[in-house]
Amino acid sequence: MYFLFALLLAVPPPDLKAQGEAGLKAIHAETLSAHVRFLADDLLEGRGTGTRGHAIAARYVAGQLQSMGYAPAGDDGTYFQKVPFVGMTVKPDDCALTIDGTRLKYGEEVLFYPRAGSASDEVSGELVFAGYAVSAPEYGYDDFPKDLRGKIAVILYGAPRSDRDSFFPTAASAVYSDGVRKARLLAERGAAGVITVFTPAIAAHLPFPFFARQAPFEQMIYLEGDKPGAGSALPSARVPYTLLQRLLAKSGHDAGQIFKDGTAGKLKPFPLGMRATLRASAAVRKFESENVVALLRGGERAAETVVVSAHIDHLGIGPAIKGDTIYNGAIDNASGTSAMLEVAHGFSALPKRTPRSILILAVTGEEKGLQGSEYFATHPTVPSESIVANVNIDGVQSELEPFDMIVLGAEHSTLERAVQASLSAMKMKESPDSQPEQVFFIRSDQYNFVKRGIPAIFPGHGWQDERGNIEKRKAYDDWWTVNRYHQPSDEWDAKANYENMAKEVRADFLMALSVALDPERPVWNPGDVFGKLFGR
């Protein structure tokens, strides 16, 4: 009943399309291609956070928004919000994880992640298996040891999840998967360090060599004064799932059974009967990068703001793959930045301003753990209470024509009515999250709005063809995840079908437009997990 009532409040699809007609016509495939072409050019050297290439990209975005009539909404009357950072580049030769006297091989058996802002930490202690490091009494689940003083916790990556939401809903699993949250709780219970074991479910999508390839890139945390504003509270290491049996060797437990118990919600803590020494060392520096913030003032409810966001940054320059060291990030996320600009263009093209204001937010540091959006959410350049919703765009593909969309987060709030109205107007369908184990909803910038109690959505393409079949998904996974994701091969492609991209962007525009028009402020659905955890 509540869901139906919410939909009745939405702007009807024919009216929504009519009111957005001028904006829809302003979104062009050719413009999207041109934006991606510039932002993913080798001259910008991958738009790494804090680099000259990123600064150029930020100024390009600001210039585009200025040309559309958006006012500066950053620091001191500018389009820019400066974000202070501390960067940590791991020094592998100075790092070590030794278990009962045996040193693990860097890159093959272990990777290192320094404590936020720290140049060097060395800790020793008994190993204790701590499940997923999740204490969630509201779901009757707790695998957390009560006392970890002086010990090193061994935990599984992710969190419990039930496909039937019987003991641990998918949304809760995403929240409790947050590694920063886990490290903070482990530190509060006295842990000296943490070793995270990747699970077979994660390895099926992103094998350990993928993470090893990312390891040379600088890790970054935004600063609050002289102290890290986020990031891990403990020195940590990550190991592949194949190493778990070695860690369990003296405990009498079996790795296969542990992984099974994890999916069944049956994990309990226990000592491993081993000692370890964990040393994490990094070269540390301080620097600045920038968010871009611009405002199109609305009409009668101008004091309320809809934020449309995307991240500008990518990985920058890194280890060579097939002789190429520039990680251009065309899809991730020059495409999302370009989509955000075309959504902004759509709003500026409307003959009449929407009742609510539109804030365009292009953030830095997403690839470093959602740092730029966390900084903005902590230090908003508009009143926090004025932000009613966030529509975040991250990765818009051109390979397949979208006949459906997966809109992460929609089911948690009355933003679902904006999604339904928009997709109906575009003659598209809505599909559920097809990879909940990947916890994508906490892996992009909308999550930092959710943590402040602001309803948010993360729209993306689905897998259906015009007949509702999904046979092309495996081919797309090979094309993207295996051969392009976080690799130099993610480049602008002159032969790509940018009209496919434009169709998805028009749907994004209508979602934001529906929220900007709706007289009702978005709210969390009654009893929703995000409303319970973060509602304001």
C-alpha positions, 0 to 999 in steps of 0.5 A, spaced: 500 500 500 505 504 501 509 503 495 503 504 491 501 511 494 508 513 493 507 512 486 501 516 485 505 522 488 510 521 482 509 526 476 506 522 471 510 519 466 507 523 460 507 529 464 514 528 466 517 527 459 513 533 457 516 538 462 523 535 460 522 535 453 527 541 452 532 538 457 531 531 453 533 534 446 539 538 449 542 531 451 547 529 445 551 523 443 556 527 440 557 531 446 558 526 450 563 523 446 567 529 445 567 530 453 569 523 454 574 524 448 577 530 452 577 527 459 580 521 457 586 523 453 593 521 454 595 529 456 591 528 462 595 522 464 589 519 467 586 524 472 589 522 478 587 525 484 592 531 486 595 531 479 595 536 474 591 532 469 586 532 474 586 539 475 585 540 468 579 536 468 576 540 474 577 546 470 574 543 464 568 541 468 567 548 471 568 552 464 562 547 461 558 549 467 559 556 467 557 556 460 551 553 461 549 559 467 551 555 473 553 559 479 559 557 483 558 554 489 565 552 492 570 556 496 570 563 496 565 564 490 569 559 486 567 553 482 572 549 487 572 546 494 579 544 496 580 538 499 586 537 503 589 530 503 595 525 506 598 520 501 601 514 502 605 510 497 606 503 500 614 501 500 613 493 499 621 492 501 619 495 508 613 491 509 612 484 512 607 479 514 610 474 518 606 468 521 609 463 526 616 465 523 614 464 516 614 471 511 609 471 506 610 473 499 608 480 497 604 481 491 602 473 491 600 472 498 599 478 501 598 486 500 599 492 505 595 497 507 598 502 512 594 505 518 591 512 515 596 517 515 602 513 518 609 512 515 610 506 519 607 501 524 609 494 526 605 490 531 605 483 533 600 479 537 596 472 537 591 471 531 584 471 532 579 469 527 573 474 528 568 472 522 566 478 518 568 483 524 560 484 524 556 486 530 549 487 528 544 485 534 538 488 530 539 482 525 541 477 531 548 476 528 554 477 532 561 474 530 565 479 534 570 477 539 569 481 545 576 482 547 581 483 542 587 487 546 593 486 543 591 481 538 591 481 530 584 480 527 583 475 521 577 477 518 573 475 512 572 480 506 565 483 506 559 481 510 553 476 511 548 476 506 542 472 505 538 472 498 532 471 501 533 477 506 531 472 511 537 473 516 541 479 513 538 483 508 543 485 502 542 493 504 545 491 511 550 487 508 553 492 504 553 497 510 557 492 514 562 490 509 565 497 509 572 496 511 573 502 514 567 501 519 570 494 521 577 497 522 574 502 527 570 497 531 576 492 531 581 498 534 575 500 539 576 493 542 583 493 542 586 490 536 593 491 534 592 490 526 587 486 521 588 481 516 583 481 511 581 474 507 578 475 500 572 470 499 571 465 493 565 469 491 570 476 491 575 472 487 570 470 482 569 477 480 576 480 482 581 475 483 587 477 487 592 479 482 587 484 480 588 487 487 596 486 486 596 490 480 592 496 484 597 496 490 603 500 487 598 506 486 598 511 492 593 510 497 589 517 500 585 520 506 582 527 506 585 531 512 581 534 518 586 539 520 592 535 521 589 528 522 586 523 517 578 524 516 577 517 514 581 511 513 583 505 516 584 506 524 589 500 524 595 497 519 592 492 515 594 486 510 590 482 505 591 475 503 587 471 498 582 466 500 587 460 498 591 462 504 586 461 509 587 454 510 594 455 512 592 460 517 587 455 520 592 450 520 593 449 528 585 451 530 582 445 527 577 448 523 577 447 515 577 453 510 571 450 506 567 450 512 568 457 514 566 460 507 560 456 508 558 458 515 559 465 512 554 465 507 549 461 512 551 466 518 554 461 523 561 464 524 563 465 531 570 467 533 576 463 535 583 463 537 588 461 531 594 458 535 599 462 531 602 469 532 604 474 527 608 480 526 605 485 521 609 491 519 606 496 514 611 502 511 609 508 506 612 514 503 607 520 506 606 526 503 600 532 504 597 535 498 590 538 495 585 536 490 579 539 488 571 538 488 567 542 483 561 545 485 556 549 481 548 551 482 542 552 478 538 556 482 530 553 482 524 557 483 519 556 489 523 551 493 530 554 491 532 552 498 531 545 497 537 542 493 538 536 488 545 534 488 547 530 481 554 527 482 560 524 478 567 523 480 572 526 475 578 522 478 581 516 475 588 512 477 593 516 473 599 513 471 601 506 474 604 499 472 605 498 465 600 493 461 602 492 454 606 497 454 601 503 456 602 506 463 596 511 463 590 509 466 585 513 462 579 512 465 574 513 459 568 509 462 570 510 469 569 515 470 570 520 464 563 517 462 560 519 468 562 526 468 560 527 461 553 524 463 553 529 469 555 535 464 549 533 459 544 532 465 546 539 467 545 541 460 538 538 460 536 542 466 539 549 463 535 548 457 529 548 460 524 554 459 523 554 466 527 553 472 525 547 476 522 548 483 528 545 487 535 548 485 540 543 482 547 542 485 552 539 480 558 536 484 564 533 481 568 530 486 575 528 487 578 522 490 573 516 489 578 511 487 581 512 493 575 510 497 570 516 496 574 521 499 572 527 495 564 526 496 566 524 504 569 531 504 563 534 501 558 531 505 562 533 512 563 540 509 557 541 504 558 548 501 550 549 501 546 547 508 546 540 509 539 540 511 537 543 504 540 537 500 533 532 499 537 527 494 543 525 490 543 522 483 550 519 482 553 517 476 559 512 475 560 508 469 556 509 463 557 504 458 556 505 450 557 497 448 549 495 449 543 499 448 539 499 455 532 497 455 533 496 462 536 499 468 539 497 475 538 503 480 541 501 486 538 504 492 531 506 489 528 501 493 530 504 500 526 510 499 520 514 495 526 516 490 523 509 487 517 513 484 522 518 480 525 512 478 519 508 476 516 515 472 522 516 469 523 509 466 516 509 464 517 515 460 523 512 457 519 506 455 525 502 459 524 497 465 527 497 472 531 490 474 534 488 481 541 488 483 544 482 479 551 482 483 549 484 490 555 480 493 559 486 490 556 491 494 556 496 489 552 501 493 557 502 498 563 503 493 561 509 489 559 516 492 552 516 493 554 512 499 556 518 503 550 522 502 546 516 505 550 516 511 548 523 512 541 520 512 540 523 505 536 518 500 540 517 494 540 513 488 546 510 483 543 508 476 546 504 471 545 500 465 541 493 466 542 487 461 536 486 458 535 486 450 529 488 447 526 481 448 528 481 455 534 476 454 540 477 458 545 473 454 550 478 452 552 479 460 557 474 459 560 477 453 560 484 456 563 482 463 569 479 459 569 486 455 569 490 461 571 487 467 576 482 465 579 487 459 578 494 461 576 495 468 582 499 472 586 498 466 590 502 461 585 499 455 579 503 458 580 509 453 575 513 448 573 509 443 571 513 436 567 507 434 563 506 440 555 507 440 554 514 444 547 514 442 546 508 447 550 512 452 545 518 451 539 514 452 541 512 459 543 519 460 536 521 458 533 517 463 538 519 469 536 526 467 528 524 468 530 521 475 533 528 477 528 532 474 522 528 477 525 529 484 526 537 482 519 537 480 516 533 486 512 537 491 514 531 496 521 531 499 524 524 499 524 520 505 526 513 507 521 507 506 518 505 513 522 500 517 528 501 511 535 499 514 538 505 511 533 509 515 534 505 521 542 506 521 542 513 518 536 517 518 536 524 520 
